[in-house]
Amino acid sequence: MTPMLAVTTAIVVLVTAVLSGIFGMAGGMILMAFLTFAYSVGAAMMLHGVTQAVSNGYRAVINRSDIVWPIVATNMLGAVLALGLFLAVSFVPDKATVLLLLGAIPFIAFSIPKSWGLDITRPFISPICGFVVTALTLTAGVAGPILDVFFVRSPLTRHQIVATKAVTQTLQHLTKLLYFGLLAAHLLPEAGLPWWIYVMVAPLAMLGTTLGKMVLDRMSDGHFRIWSRNILFVLGAILIWQGLGELLG
């Protein structure tokens, strides 16, 4: 790893952690896109998993009073089923697949009809969410916008949304680390990342999350939802374009 790549990675981790601290999702998508371009898929999944596990875990801690724990528990039931399925088929994505699916996720998320009733506080919806989101996390590295669909149509406040999502996302990224770092490691080329890169990104993720929380506290629920949607649409279009380039190139 060159010094320039290390510095660039550090800056991207900090900036995307701030975005994640505000919106709980867009930052993770941008970080995954950058890591997919800069590193191998295995390395990107591992580094992204560590960064996002720390970022989301720390966000969960500083918002702990707003966590809705019953949702977290039922959500993980579906996540365990998804992990079992991936272990059974031994699936790992390539770069084009990661980018295309990553870009498509926001459009899929916002095209889901409200009539489907994907409110995470409703019975049986939370484990379905856990299964779908974990499967996407193990394929695209990120599934925040899909996860968001299950939350924004619920009666939860913005602080409850961010706090509860933070816990579920932390557990999903830990699942990703388990899958790509141990259970499916033999299916991927060696990540080849020095140990200190993981040490470097952890405090930057925490710092960015703290800064993002400050902005979140000053933002209204209406602005929170509008900005989330616009950022994700633009980001999704860019990633699809880049994914097509990777596929056709």
ABEGO torsion letter per residue (X at the ends): XBAAAAAAAAAAAAAAAAAAAAAGAAAAAAAAAAAAAABBAAAAAAAAAAAAAAAAAAAAAAAAAABBAAAAAAAAAAAAAAAAAAAAAGBBBBAAAAAAAAAAAAAAAAABBAAAGBBAABBGAAAAAAAAAAAAAAAAGBAAAAAAAAAAABABBAAAAAAAAAAAAAAAAAAAAAAAAAAAAAABBBAGBBAAAAAAAAAAAAAAAAAAAAAAAABBAAAAAAAAAAAAAAAAAAAAAAAAAAAAX
